[in-house]
């Protein structure tokens, strides 16, 4: 395989494409909760933007070393890539068939992780006859191969959860609080949960995150974290600190959530978080009417087998649930490739 054989490099991250949306969210929060809270959101966004810029430059440097022109790089929304991997490679028929006029989609995909392009999750369906392209972008001089005829289907987002309201971040914090490695050992908590009493810690998790009825949004109920002006009352800021220098990092024991959980056993903490997550996601799906006969799941949080089982047994009108096998960011490459394939008029097979 030579450089000339590579027409497109597809990547599952758009690097700052949603930064304007972040500022709008911070402004809304400032109006609702005060400037002190908005300051934390902007700080979080700026630190993660810095991390993303570093990764973006490493991608450009890697392409240059391979001799691949930057113009051949196509970047796609992180969570749409998670969704595309699950939908286009779903073994059940009809996952990417656009619905008939006036009919509901047969399938939806729910994505959930720590963060990606400033989102922590999306609910995506396949819509008919796209009005716009699938979301690919090239930051070079638009010299990449151009899309041909638009595909008959488009991935449409029903709802998006911001990274400020991340279920994945909550799991990462609790994983670290219990002495494990965040973003790596969350699965140990699911195992511990089987031996704990969820009732002892469930109120603690209810106090930091939940569903909020938002009349101004397209959906009635959205996942929201309860942010506070006091730094140590916001568990997410510990995770932001992990991205900074050693001098900037705050000890996890200083955070309010850690102190609230410290008097409970690891088993009871894990059981409370597991039960909280299952209930939160099932309520989120049911209250918004997101369920479809076929539900696909992707994103790192769906490495949680117990949560996946709840989607199959407790959601209304669901016949099948498919979890993309590489549900974490390792699966983004397949989703990005699928989106590029469709954008350029080819069939995903």
C-alpha positions as CSV (number, residue, x, y, z in Angstrom):
1,X,0.0,0.0,0.0
2,X,1.5,3.3,-1.1
3,X,0.6,6.9,-0.2
4,X,-1.0,7.3,-3.6
5,X,-3.5,4.5,-2.7
6,X,-4.8,6.5,0.3
7,X,-7.6,8.8,-0.9
8,X,-9.1,9.7,2.5
9,X,-7.9,9.5,6.2
10,X,-11.0,9.5,8.4
11,X,-10.7,10.5,12.0
12,X,-13.3,10.4,14.8
13,X,-12.8,13.8,16.4
14,X,-13.4,17.3,15.1
15,X,-11.1,19.2,17.5
16,X,-12.8,22.4,18.7
17,X,-15.7,22.4,16.2
18,X,-18.2,22.8,19.0
19,X,-16.2,25.4,21.1
20,X,-18.8,28.1,20.3
21,X,-21.5,25.8,21.7
22,X,-19.5,25.5,24.9
23,X,-19.5,29.3,25.4
24,X,-23.2,29.4,24.9
25,X,-23.7,26.7,27.5
26,X,-21.5,28.6,29.9
27,X,-23.5,31.8,29.3
28,X,-26.7,29.9,30.1
29,X,-25.3,28.5,33.3
30,X,-24.0,31.9,34.3
31,X,-27.6,33.3,34.0
32,X,-29.0,30.3,36.0
33,X,-26.3,29.7,38.6
34,X,-24.0,32.7,38.6
35,X,-20.6,33.6,37.1
36,X,-18.7,31.5,39.7
37,X,-20.2,28.3,38.2
38,X,-19.7,29.4,34.6
39,X,-16.1,30.1,35.3
40,X,-15.6,26.4,36.2
41,X,-17.2,25.4,32.9
42,X,-15.0,27.7,30.8
43,X,-11.9,26.5,32.7
44,X,-12.8,22.9,32.0
45,X,-13.4,23.6,28.3
46,X,-10.1,25.5,28.0
47,X,-8.0,22.7,29.6
48,X,-9.6,20.0,27.4
49,X,-9.2,22.2,24.3
50,X,-5.5,22.4,25.1
51,X,-5.2,18.6,25.3
52,X,-7.1,18.3,22.0
53,X,-4.9,20.8,20.2
54,X,-1.9,18.7,21.2
55,X,-3.5,15.5,19.9
56,X,-4.5,17.3,16.7
57,X,-1.0,18.4,16.0
58,X,0.3,14.9,16.6
59,X,-2.1,13.7,13.9
60,X,-0.8,16.3,11.5
61,X,2.8,15.4,12.3
62,X,2.0,11.7,11.8
63,X,0.5,12.3,8.4
64,X,3.5,14.4,7.4
65,X,5.9,11.6,8.4
66,X,3.9,9.2,6.2
67,X,3.9,11.6,3.3
68,X,0.1,11.9,3.3
69,X,-1.2,15.4,2.4
70,X,-3.2,17.0,5.2
71,X,-6.0,17.8,2.7
72,X,-6.9,14.1,2.7
73,X,-7.8,14.2,6.4
74,X,-11.6,14.2,7.1
75,X,-12.7,14.7,10.6
76,X,-16.1,13.6,11.9
77,X,-18.0,14.2,15.1
78,X,-16.8,11.9,17.9
79,X,-20.2,10.6,19.0
80,X,-21.5,10.3,15.5
81,X,-18.5,8.0,14.9
82,X,-19.5,5.9,17.9
83,X,-23.0,5.7,16.6
84,X,-22.0,5.0,13.0
85,X,-19.8,2.0,14.2
86,X,-22.8,0.5,16.0
87,X,-25.4,1.2,13.3
88,X,-23.5,0.4,10.1
89,X,-22.1,-2.8,11.6
90,X,-25.1,-4.0,13.5
91,X,-26.0,-7.6,12.7
92,X,-29.7,-7.0,12.9
93,X,-31.4,-6.0,9.6
94,X,-32.7,-2.5,9.1
95,X,-30.4,-0.6,11.4
96,X,-29.5,2.0,8.7
97,X,-32.7,1.9,6.6
98,X,-34.3,5.3,6.5
99,X,-37.9,5.3,7.7
100,X,-40.9,5.6,5.3
101,X,-42.5,9.0,5.2
102,X,-44.4,9.6,8.4
103,X,-43.0,6.5,10.1
104,X,-40.7,6.2,13.1
105,X,-37.2,4.9,12.7
106,X,-36.6,1.2,13.4
107,X,-33.3,1.8,15.2
108,X,-31.6,4.3,17.4
109,X,-28.1,4.4,18.9
110,X,-27.2,5.7,22.3
111,X,-23.6,6.8,22.9
112,X,-22.2,7.5,26.3
113,X,-18.6,8.1,27.5
114,X,-16.4,10.6,29.3
115,X,-16.1,13.2,26.6
116,X,-15.6,13.7,22.9
117,X,-16.0,17.0,20.9
118,X,-17.4,18.5,24.1
119,X,-20.2,16.0,24.3
120,X,-20.6,13.0,26.7
121,X,-23.4,11.2,24.9
122,X,-25.9,11.4,22.1
123,X,-29.1,9.7,20.9
124,X,-28.9,9.2,17.2
125,X,-31.3,7.9,14.6
126,X,-31.1,7.3,10.8
127,X,-33.2,9.9,8.9
128,X,-34.0,9.9,5.2
129,X,-32.7,12.3,2.5
130,X,-30.1,14.4,4.2
131,X,-30.2,18.1,3.7
132,X,-26.5,18.4,4.7
133,X,-23.4,16.3,4.5
134,X,-22.6,13.8,7.3
135,X,-20.3,16.1,9.2
136,X,-16.9,15.5,7.7
137,X,-14.5,18.4,7.6
138,X,-11.0,19.1,6.3
139,X,-9.0,21.9,7.9
140,X,-6.7,22.0,4.9
141,X,-7.4,24.0,1.7
142,X,-10.3,21.9,0.7
143,X,-8.2,19.9,-1.7
144,X,-9.4,16.6,-0.5
145,X,-11.6,14.4,-2.7
146,X,-15.0,15.8,-2.8
147,X,-18.2,13.9,-1.8
148,X,-20.3,12.6,-4.7
149,X,-24.1,12.1,-4.5
150,X,-25.4,12.3,-1.0
151,X,-26.4,8.9,0.6
152,X,-30.1,8.2,1.1
153,X,-29.7,8.2,4.9
154,X,-28.3,10.6,7.4
155,X,-27.5,10.2,11.1
156,X,-29.7,12.7,13.0
157,X,-29.1,13.6,16.6
158,X,-32.2,13.6,18.8
159,X,-30.4,14.8,21.9
160,X,-26.9,15.5,23.1
161,X,-25.4,15.5,26.6
162,X,-22.6,17.9,27.2
163,X,-19.3,16.9,28.7
164,X,-20.2,19.1,31.7
165,X,-22.9,16.5,32.5
166,X,-20.8,13.4,31.9
167,X,-21.9,10.1,33.4
168,X,-18.5,8.8,32.3
169,X,-16.7,11.4,34.3
170,X,-18.8,10.4,37.4
171,X,-17.6,6.8,37.0
172,X,-14.0,7.9,36.5
173,X,-14.1,10.0,39.7
174,X,-15.6,7.2,41.8
175,X,-13.1,4.7,40.3
176,X,-10.3,7.0,41.5
177,X,-12.0,7.5,44.8
178,X,-12.0,3.8,45.5
179,X,-8.3,3.5,44.7
180,X,-8.4,2.3,41.1
181,X,-7.2,3.9,37.9
182,X,-9.8,6.3,36.3
183,X,-10.7,5.7,32.7
184,X,-9.3,2.2,33.0
185,X,-10.7,0.2,36.0
186,X,-14.4,1.2,36.0
187,X,-15.3,-2.4,35.3
188,X,-14.1,-3.3,38.8
189,X,-16.9,-1.2,40.2
190,X,-19.5,-3.2,38.4
191,X,-18.1,-6.4,39.9
192,X,-18.0,-4.8,43.4
193,X,-21.6,-3.6,43.0
194,X,-22.9,-7.2,43.1
195,X,-21.9,-7.4,46.8
196,X,-23.1,-4.0,48.0
197,X,-26.2,-2.3,49.2
198,X,-27.2,0.5,46.8
199,X,-29.6,2.1,49.2
200,X,-26.8,3.3,51.4
201,X,-25.1,5.5,48.8
202,X,-27.8,6.2,46.2
203,X,-28.9,9.5,47.8
204,X,-25.3,10.8,47.4
205,X,-25.3,10.2,43.7
206,X,-28.8,11.7,43.4
207,X,-27.3,14.9,44.9
208,X,-24.7,15.4,42.2
209,X,-26.5,14.5,38.9
210,X,-30.0,13.8,37.6
211,X,-32.7,14.5,35.0
212,X,-33.8,18.1,34.5
213,X,-36.9,19.1,32.7
214,X,-35.7,21.7,30.2
215,X,-38.6,23.5,28.4
216,X,-36.1,25.3,26.1
217,X,-34.6,22.2,24.7
218,X,-35.8,19.9,21.9
219,X,-36.2,17.2,24.5
220,X,-38.1,17.4,27.7
221,X,-35.6,15.7,30.0
222,X,-31.9,16.1,29.9
223,X,-29.0,14.7,32.0
224,X,-27.5,17.5,34.1
225,X,-24.7,17.7,36.7
226,X,-25.3,20.0,39.7
227,X,-22.4,22.5,39.5
228,X,-21.4,24.8,42.3
229,X,-19.4,27.9,42.8
230,X,-17.2,26.2,45.3
231,X,-14.4,24.4,43.5
232,X,-14.2,21.3,45.6
233,X,-17.9,20.7,45.3
234,X,-17.4,19.9,41.6
235,X,-16.0,16.4,41.1
236,X,-15.3,17.0,37.4
237,X,-12.5,19.5,38.3
238,X,-10.5,16.7,39.8
239,X,-10.5,15.0,36.3
240,X,-9.6,18.3,34.6
241,X,-6.6,18.5,37.1
242,X,-5.3,15.2,35.9
243,X,-4.6,16.8,32.5
244,X,-2.5,19.6,34.1
245,X,0.9,19.7,35.7
246,X,1.6,18.0,39.0
247,X,1.6,21.4,40.7
248,X,-1.9,22.1,39.5
249,X,-3.5,18.8,40.6
250,X,-5.8,18.8,43.5
251,X,-5.9,15.8,45.9
252,X,-9.0,13.8,45.4
253,X,-9.5,13.5,49.2
254,X,-10.3,17.3,49.2
255,X,-13.4,16.9,47.1
256,X,-16.9,16.9,48.7
257,X,-18.0,13.8,46.8
258,X,-15.0,11.9,48.0
259,X,-15.8,12.9,51.6
260,X,-19.4,11.9,51.2
261,X,-18.5,8.5,50.0
262,X,-15.5,7.9,52.4
263,X,-17.6,6.5,55.2
264,X,-19.1,3.8,53.1
265,X,-17.6,0.5,51.9
266,X,-16.3,0.1,48.4
267,X,-19.1,-2.4,47.7
268,X,-21.9,0.0,48.8
269,X,-20.4,2.9,46.8
270,X,-20.1,0.7,43.7
271,X,-23.7,-0.6,44.1
272,X,-25.1,2.9,44.5
273,X,-23.3,4.2,41.4
274,X,-24.4,1.1,39.4
275,X,-28.0,1.4,40.4
276,X,-28.0,5.2,39.9
277,X,-26.6,4.8,36.4
278,X,-29.1,2.2,35.4
279,X,-32.1,4.2,36.7
280,X,-30.8,7.4,35.2
281,X,-30.4,6.0,31.7
282,X,-33.6,4.1,31.6
283,X,-35.6,7.1,32.9
284,X,-33.9,9.3,30.3
285,X,-34.8,7.0,27.5
286,X,-38.4,6.4,28.6
287,X,-39.3,10.0,29.5
288,X,-38.1,11.2,26.2
289,X,-39.6,8.4,24.1
290,X,-36.2,7.5,22.6
291,X,-36.8,3.7,22.6
292,X,-36.9,1.9,19.2
293,X,-37.4,-1.7,18.3
294,X,-33.6,-1.9,17.8
295,X,-31.3,-0.1,20.2
296,X,-27.6,0.1,19.5
297,X,-25.1,1.1,22.2
298,X,-21.6,2.5,21.9
299,X,-19.2,4.5,23.9
300,X,-17.0,3.5,26.9
301,X,-19.8,3.6,29.5
302,X,-21.5,0.7,27.7
303,X,-18.7,-1.6,28.6
304,X,-21.0,-2.0,31.6
305,X,-22.8,-5.3,31.1
306,X,-25.4,-4.8,33.8
307,X,-26.4,-1.4,32.3
308,X,-26.7,-3.0,28.8
309,X,-29.0,-5.7,30.2
310,X,-31.3,-3.1,31.6
311,X,-31.7,-1.6,28.1
312,X,-33.0,-4.9,26.9
313,X,-35.2,-5.9,29.8
314,X,-36.7,-2.5,31.0
315,X,-37.1,-0.3,28.0
316,X,-40.5,-0.3,26.3
317,X,-41.0,-1.8,22.8
318,X,-37.4,-3.0,22.4
319,X,-36.8,-6.2,20.4
320,X,-33.1,-6.2,20.2
321,X,-30.1,-4.5,21.8
322,X,-26.7,-4.5,20.0
323,X,-23.5,-3.3,21.8
324,X,-20.7,-2.5,19.4
325,X,-17.9,-4.8,20.5
326,X,-15.2,-2.1,20.6
327,X,-17.5,0.3,22.4
328,X,-14.7,2.6,23.6
329,X,-12.6,5.0,21.5
330,X,-10.9,2.0,19.8
331,X,-14.1,1.7,17.7
332,X,-14.1,5.2,16.4
333,X,-11.9,4.3,13.4
334,X,-14.6,2.0,12.1
335,X,-17.3,4.6,12.6
336,X,-15.2,7.4,10.9
337,X,-14.5,5.0,8.0
338,X,-18.2,4.2,7.6
339,X,-19.1,7.9,7.6
340,X,-16.4,8.7,5.0
341,X,-17.5,5.7,2.9
342,X,-21.1,7.0,2.8
343,X,-20.1,10.6,2.3
344,X,-18.2,9.5,-0.8
345,X,-21.0,7.5,-2.2
346,X,-19.8,4.0,-1.4
347,X,-21.5,1.1,0.3
348,X,-20.5,0.0,3.8
349,X,-20.1,-3.7,3.8
